[in-house]
Amino acid sequence: MRTKPVQRDPLLYRLREGVEDFAGSTPARFALTVFGILILLFTGLFLLPISTTSGEVPNLIDAAFTAVSVICVTGLSTVDMATYWSGWGHLFVFIGVEIGGIGVLTLASILGLVISRKLGLRTRLIAAGDANPLRLRKGPVSEGQAVRLGETGSLLRTVALSVLVIEAGVAALLFPRMLIQGVDPLSAAWQSVYISAMAFTNTGFLPTSEGLDPYATDPWFLTVLMIGVFLGAIGFPVIYVLSRHLLHPRQWSLHVKLSLVTSLFLLVAGAVVFFVLEFDNAASMKGMDPGQRILQSFFISSMARSGGFATLDMHQFDGSSLMVIDMLMFVGGGSASTAGGIKVTTLAILFLAAFAEAKGVDDMEAFERRIPPDVLRLAVSVVLWGATTVAVSSVLLLWITPDERLDYILFDAISAFATCGLSTGFTASASEPAQWILAATMFFGRIGTVTLAAALASSTRRQLFRRPEERPIVG
């Protein structure tokens, strides 16, 4: 008996084919488009009266800025997040940071994997773009990667599981401490889940008006937050490799080794610097015992690289400490992570290039591996575009608010670019035009300079000739 063929809606079929072709041919532009659509969607959600505690429609800038900060997992805000938004508003925040933290392309690929239980080549390429931005460009890509194209399906499963397991683990560790603090069980359950999501996604929003004040000196609570932030910042490719070869360091890829070594170095070095610089600052650490000074130094160092939580007022920090935080924020976390910045591997590549030049050798090498020159060119491009974004943002902010201190403006501009969320208070008190500039800075910082460059370039061109060589003076 013959079955009647299924009739397809021509319009829906053409629409689906058009979206798939657009996503497959230009995944970088597809990512930018989806990010823009999500920001518009969440702006509309935050504009709903049910999103605010007062029941009134918020200002457009407050809704739009919050939407950008949520989708870009930044943590900056123009309002008091805890008191301004209602329960519905905080639910939208929670959902938004989960989407933004995982990544648009990765989340879409995970949903496709769940529904179809398989990944086609096109879907693998799209998902791989989140793990390696070089894949967002047209043309061949070397397979000497931390995660190979054939492992994309396993990586997606690791992403989904790591989000669930790590956030659940952090929430479970925070929950009893909140009960001890006197929070009722239902509120403690919601707050622990909410804060664990904000830690793993490196966002830094808090659901209560008192923030971290009840736990500002609690070693357990702050250490759990640091662990959650660190795991979110090292990157999903690193988590994937560690989940398979945790006890076999020889099987770790070069990307994993560079990410872990550089991250740990920055964490410890930052803590030492903050311990020294804030030792005699009466507004921050002067009255603390040695144990608390060490704890707070490590907490600041951890949060400065994209975490966004703060137990001390950034406004009271010494200017030298603010500059160190600026540098840590600009570097950020690991590639394909929930953190922002130029990424730790970018910094490592630049230093390896400097060391190779100082030793007079042609090749950059690390952990008995050679790094090709195109990776250095990409690292330089990322730093240049990042510095340009921060510089343009800072100049515009200074032009709009000439009476504000330069170090405060630079601090918040870098925090926006690096999607960190720490603030000196400038963002909340800034004028509306300044807040729009910061929102744009967050957007460009989150989508990534490599993604942006790949989106603007239709394809890579192969040049069939080479011009005569001439060496300009450098340095």
Secondary structure, DSSP 8 states (H G I E B T S, - for coil): ---------HHHHHHHHHHHHHHHH-HHHHHHHHHHHHHHHHHHHHTSGGGBTT-S---HHHHHHHHHHHHTT----SS-HHHHB-HHHHHHHHHHHHHHHH-HHHHHHHHHHHHHSS--HHHHHHHHHHH-GGGGSSS---S-SSS-GGGHHHHHHHHHHHHHHHHHHHHHHHHHHHHHHT--HHHHHHHHHHHHHHHHTT----SSTTTTGGGTT-HHHHHHHHHHHHHHHS-HHHHHHHHHHTT-GGGS-HHHHHHHHHHHHHHHHHHHHHHHHTTT-TTTTTTS-HHHHHHHHHHHHHIIIII---SS-GGGS-HHHHHHHHHHHHH-S-TTSS--SS-HHHHHHHHHHHHHHHHT-SSEEETTEEE-HHHHHHHHHHHHHHHHHHHHHHHHHHHH-TTS-HHHHHHHHHHHHTT----SSHHHHS-HHHHHHHHHHHHHHHH-HHHHHHHH-S-----------------
